[in-house]
Amino acid sequence: MNLLLVTDFSKHSKNAIRFAMDMGQAYNAKITLLFTYSSVYGFSVQVEAYEKLIEKKAKKWLKKIQKKGLKKGLTIGYKIRKGNIKNATQQITKKQSFELIILPGPITKKPWDYFWPGEKVELINSCSSPILVLPPNKSFLGLKTIEVVISKNNQNLPIWEQMIELTKGFRLPYRLLFLGNKVKAKSKTSPSKTLDFLKQHFPNQQFSWKVGKKSANKNDLLKLPEQKSKSLIVYFTKAKPTLFSFINLSIASKMAIRTKVPLLIMKN
């Protein structure tokens, strides 16, 4: 498995690196660190000096992480790119395949990002790869369950196979969460049908299910990741064209902004 971790010098990124290393050991995965930076305006000589300083500092920091990874038996590479997170990630994923992108939180600190998306939000909206959003101070070994949000009787085997492959290394039970109204199951028997489907195709995994309140709506869905729990939440969505990421925020990106638990966003 190949993991791509978007990182910087922040304390939240350091926590995400520890999480990624623990995950790398559990999955025998190769980790690639992506550091991006923005240039400054000024005289060309000054800009060039600034960029060299940033890249030198980043390289020194990333090499330290490499050495720590080697001690844990991990293969860690790194890439330094000038530009925004979304463009840099898309350029790299076009040339190399990654099963999972890890994105440290908080996704935004700015209230206006609810109306005009920041770099991380744009990536969540437009990227076609699965993204794991990590809020601060969450550890790989501290999770107790995987909660999968179900919006319908989902029997799309390829997407389930991809999700199980990404999460089986956590060695945790799965709980399917069916909500009401637009995100409820189509019939009363749908939860059990989905459960039977999963047990048939993934007999080595442990599944249970819970039906949310009938009046549940999008606001209830957005509140899910705000709960302080020891769960990993999985949410299925579709990648939006880049144009739409500037017009409105997807439910997935809104959940990512609010989340207080690890949030795995799967792209159909």
C-alpha positions in Angstrom: 0.0 0.0 0.0 1.2 3.5 -0.8 0.2 6.4 1.5 0.5 10.1 0.7 0.7 12.3 3.7 0.2 16.1 3.2 2.4 17.7 5.8 4.0 20.9 7.0 5.9 22.1 10.1 2.8 22.3 12.4 2.2 20.3 15.5 -0.9 18.8 13.9 1.2 17.4 11.1 3.6 15.8 13.6 0.6 14.0 15.1 -0.5 12.9 11.6 3.1 11.6 10.9 2.9 9.4 14.0 -0.5 8.1 12.9 0.8 7.4 9.4 3.8 5.6 10.8 1.6 3.4 13.0 -0.6 2.7 10.0 2.4 2.1 7.8 3.6 -0.6 10.2 0.2 -2.2 10.3 -0.2 -2.3 6.5 3.5 -2.7 5.6 2.9 0.4 3.6 5.3 2.9 1.9 4.8 6.5 3.0 5.4 9.6 0.8 5.4 13.0 2.6 4.2 16.0 0.6 5.4 19.4 1.7 4.0 22.4 -0.2 4.8 26.1 0.2 3.7 29.4 -1.4 6.1 31.8 -2.8 6.2 35.5 -2.0 6.1 38.7 -4.1 9.2 40.8 -4.4 12.4 41.1 -6.3 13.5 37.9 -8.1 16.7 37.6 -6.1 14.8 37.9 -2.8 12.1 35.4 -3.9 14.7 32.9 -5.0 16.6 33.2 -1.7 13.4 32.8 0.2 12.4 29.7 -1.8 15.8 28.1 -1.3 15.6 28.7 2.4 12.2 27.2 2.7 13.2 24.1 0.7 16.4 23.7 2.7 14.5 23.8 5.9 11.8 21.4 4.7 14.4 18.9 3.3 16.2 18.9 6.7 12.9 18.3 8.6 11.7 15.6 6.1 15.0 13.7 6.3 14.7 13.5 10.1 11.3 11.9 9.6 12.8 9.5 7.1 15.4 8.4 9.7 12.7 7.8 12.3 10.8 5.7 9.8 13.8 3.6 9.1 14.1 2.7 12.7 10.6 1.4 12.6 11.3 -0.5 9.4 9.4 1.9 7.2 10.2 3.2 3.7 9.5 6.9 3.7 10.0 9.2 0.7 9.2 12.9 0.4 8.4 15.5 -2.2 8.6 19.3 -2.0 6.4 21.4 -4.3 5.8 25.1 -4.7 2.1 25.9 -5.1 -1.1 25.0 -3.4 -2.0 21.6 -1.8 -4.7 20.6 -4.3 -2.6 21.2 -7.5 0.5 19.6 -6.0 -1.4 16.5 -4.8 -3.1 16.1 -8.2 0.2 16.4 -10.1 1.8 13.7 -7.9 -1.2 11.3 -8.0 -1.2 11.5 -11.8 2.3 10.1 -11.9 2.1 7.7 -9.0 -0.7 5.6 -7.6 -1.7 6.1 -3.9 -4.3 4.0 -2.2 -4.9 6.7 0.4 -4.2 10.4 1.0 -3.9 11.5 4.6 -4.8 15.1 5.3 -4.1 16.6 8.8 -6.7 18.8 10.4 -7.9 21.3 11.2 -9.1 21.7 7.6 -9.6 25.4 8.2 -9.4 27.9 10.9 -11.1 30.6 8.9 -14.9 31.1 9.2 -15.1 32.4 5.6 -13.9 29.0 4.3 -17.5 27.9 4.7 -18.3 30.3 1.8 -15.0 30.3 -0.1 -13.0 27.0 0.1 -9.4 26.8 1.2 -6.7 24.6 -0.3 -7.6 21.5 1.7 -11.3 21.9 1.1 -10.7 22.1 -2.7 -8.7 18.9 -2.5 -11.5 17.1 -0.7 -14.1 18.3 -3.2 -12.1 17.5 -6.3 -9.9 14.6 -5.5 -11.0 11.1 -6.8 -8.8 9.2 -4.3 -9.9 8.2 -0.7 -8.9 10.8 1.8 -8.4 10.3 5.5 -8.9 13.5 7.5 -7.1 13.5 10.8 -8.1 15.9 13.6 -5.5 16.9 16.2 -4.5 14.4 18.9 -5.9 11.2 17.4 -3.9 8.1 17.5 -4.0 5.0 15.3 -4.1 2.6 18.3 -6.7 4.7 20.2 -9.7 3.8 17.9 -12.3 1.3 19.0 -14.8 1.0 16.1 -15.4 1.9 12.5 -18.7 3.6 11.8 -19.8 3.5 8.2 -22.5 6.0 7.1 -25.0 4.4 4.8 -27.3 6.5 2.6 -29.0 3.7 0.8 -29.0 -0.1 0.3 -25.4 0.1 -0.9 -24.2 -3.2 -2.5 -21.5 -1.7 -4.7 -18.9 -4.5 -4.2 -15.8 -2.6 -5.7 -16.2 0.4 -3.3 -16.7 -1.9 -0.3 -13.7 -3.9 -1.3 -11.6 -0.7 -1.5 -12.9 0.5 1.9 -12.3 -2.8 3.6 -8.8 -3.0 2.2 -8.1 0.5 3.5 -9.4 -0.2 7.0 -8.8 -3.9 7.8 -5.4 -3.1 9.2 -7.1 -1.2 12.1 -8.5 -4.6 13.2 -11.7 -3.1 14.4 -15.4 -4.0 14.1 -17.6 -2.2 11.6 -20.9 -0.6 12.6 -23.2 0.5 9.7 -25.2 3.7 10.5 -28.4 4.2 8.6 -29.9 7.7 8.8 -33.4 9.0 8.0 -35.1 11.0 5.3 -32.8 11.6 2.2 -30.1 9.6 3.8 -32.2 6.7 5.0 -32.5 3.2 3.6 -35.1 2.7 0.9 -37.0 0.1 2.9 -37.1 -1.4 6.3 -35.3 -4.5 5.1 -32.4 -2.6 3.5 -30.1 -2.5 6.5 -30.4 -6.3 6.9 -29.9 -6.8 3.2 -26.7 -4.7 3.2 -25.5 -6.6 6.3 -26.1 -10.0 4.7 -24.3 -8.8 1.6 -21.3 -7.7 3.6 -21.2 -10.9 5.7 -21.3 -12.9 2.5 -18.4 -11.1 0.8 -16.3 -10.3 3.9 -16.8 -13.3 6.3 -13.7 -12.5 8.3 -14.9 -9.0 9.2 -17.3 -8.2 12.1 -20.4 -6.1 11.1 -23.4 -4.7 13.0 -25.9 -2.0 12.2 -27.8 0.8 13.7 -30.7 2.8 12.3 -30.7 6.5 13.2 -33.8 8.6 14.0 -36.4 8.9 11.2 -36.3 12.7 11.2 -32.5 12.7 10.5 -31.3 15.2 7.9 -28.1 16.7 6.6 -27.6 18.6 9.8 -27.6 15.4 11.8 -25.1 14.0 9.3 -22.8 16.9 9.8 -23.0 16.5 13.6 -21.8 12.9 13.4 -18.0 13.8 13.2 -18.4 16.5 15.9 -19.0 13.9 18.5 -16.0 13.1 20.7 -15.6 9.3 20.3 -13.0 6.7 19.6 -14.4 5.9 16.2 -13.2 6.2 12.6 -16.1 7.5 10.5 -16.4 6.4 6.8 -18.5 8.5 4.4 -19.2 7.6 0.8 -19.4 10.5 -1.7 -18.6 11.6 -5.2 -15.7 13.7 -6.4 -16.9 17.0 -7.7 -15.5 18.8 -10.7 -13.1 21.6 -9.7 -15.6 24.3 -10.9 -18.1 23.2 -8.3 -15.6 23.3 -5.4 -15.6 27.1 -5.8 -19.4 27.4 -5.8 -20.5 25.3 -2.8 -19.1 22.9 -0.2 -19.9 19.3 -0.4 -21.2 17.4 2.6 -17.9 15.6 2.8 -15.9 18.8 3.0 -18.3 20.3 5.6 -17.9 17.1 7.7 -14.1 17.4 7.3 -14.2 21.0 8.6 -16.2 20.0 11.7 -14.7 16.5 12.4 -13.2 15.7 15.8 -12.6 12.0 14.9 -10.7 10.5 11.9 -12.9 10.7 8.9 -12.4 8.5 5.8 -13.9 10.0 2.7 -14.5 7.3 0.1 -15.1 8.5 -3.5 -17.6 6.5 -5.6 
